Amino acid sequence: QLETLEQEEQERLELRPHPTEKTTHIVSHEHGMTVWKTLQEGEAELQCQSFSYSRAKLRGLLLEGASLLLLRVLARRQTMPPDLVFPAINTEGDLCRSSY
């Protein structure tokens, strides 16, 4: 029984004259998960967003680290259950479905 407690993702594009930096920070808490997103494009004002998801909506959630572990286990067992689908959070921080 694995559970993601916290995850941070950073992206940086060195495009002149406007480098872009994007971060996503996800933290688990007793009521669910909170996602914080920041976006800095060149000299523009820093854009920040945060939103939360309840535990009920996140049941079976598979974030990036857990997904890597699952793929390794499936590769080691050399089996793939049919219709393997999990809730996930995409790069925009929205809930989506991840299928294998």
C-alpha positions in Angstrom: 0.0 0.0 0.0 1.9 3.0 -1.3 0.7 6.6 -0.9 2.2 9.8 -2.4 2.7 12.3 0.5 4.3 15.1 -1.6 5.5 15.7 -5.1 7.3 18.6 -6.7 7.8 19.2 -10.4 9.9 22.0 -12.0 10.2 23.0 -15.6 12.4 25.8 -17.1 12.6 26.9 -20.7 15.4 29.2 -21.7 13.7 31.0 -24.5 15.0 34.4 -25.2 13.9 37.1 -24.4 11.3 35.4 -22.1 12.5 32.4 -20.1 9.7 30.5 -18.6 9.7 28.7 -15.2 6.8 26.5 -14.1 6.5 24.6 -10.8 3.8 22.3 -9.4 3.8 21.2 -5.8 1.3 18.6 -4.6 0.9 17.8 -0.9 -1.3 15.1 0.7 -3.3 16.0 3.9 -6.1 14.4 5.9 -8.8 15.8 3.7 -7.2 15.0 0.3 -4.5 16.8 -1.7 -3.7 20.4 -2.4 -1.9 21.5 -5.7 0.0 24.8 -6.0 1.1 26.0 -9.4 3.3 28.9 -10.2 4.3 30.3 -13.6 6.9 32.9 -14.3 7.2 34.1 -17.9 10.1 36.6 -18.4 9.6 39.8 -16.5 5.8 39.3 -16.2 4.1 39.1 -12.8 4.3 35.7 -11.2 1.1 33.7 -11.7 0.0 31.5 -8.8 -2.9 29.1 -8.4 -3.9 26.6 -5.8 -6.7 24.1 -5.6 -7.6 21.0 -3.6 -9.2 17.6 -4.2 -11.1 15.6 -1.7 -10.0 12.0 -0.7 -13.2 10.6 -2.4 -12.2 12.1 -5.8 -8.6 10.8 -5.4 -9.4 7.2 -4.5 -6.8 5.1 -6.4 -4.8 8.2 -7.5 -1.6 7.4 -9.3 1.0 10.2 -9.4 4.3 10.2 -11.3 6.4 8.4 -8.7 3.8 5.7 -8.1 3.3 5.3 -11.8 7.0 4.6 -12.3 7.0 2.0 -9.5 3.9 0.3 -11.1 5.5 0.2 -14.5 8.6 -1.5 -13.0 6.4 -4.1 -11.2 4.4 -4.8 -14.3 7.6 -5.2 -16.4 9.2 -7.5 -13.8 6.1 -9.7 -13.7 5.8 -9.5 -17.5 2.0 -9.1 -17.2 -0.5 -6.4 -18.0 -4.0 -6.6 -16.5 -6.7 -5.6 -19.1 -8.2 -2.2 -18.8 -5.8 -0.9 -16.2 -7.0 2.7 -15.5 -6.2 5.0 -12.6 -7.1 8.6 -11.7 -4.2 10.9 -12.2 -3.3 14.6 -12.2 -2.2 16.1 -15.5 0.5 18.8 -16.1 -2.2 21.5 -15.6 -3.1 20.1 -12.2 -6.5 18.8 -13.4 -7.9 15.3 -12.6 -7.7 13.0 -15.5 -7.5 9.2 -16.2 -4.2 7.4 -16.9 -4.5 4.1 -18.7 -1.8 1.5 -19.3 
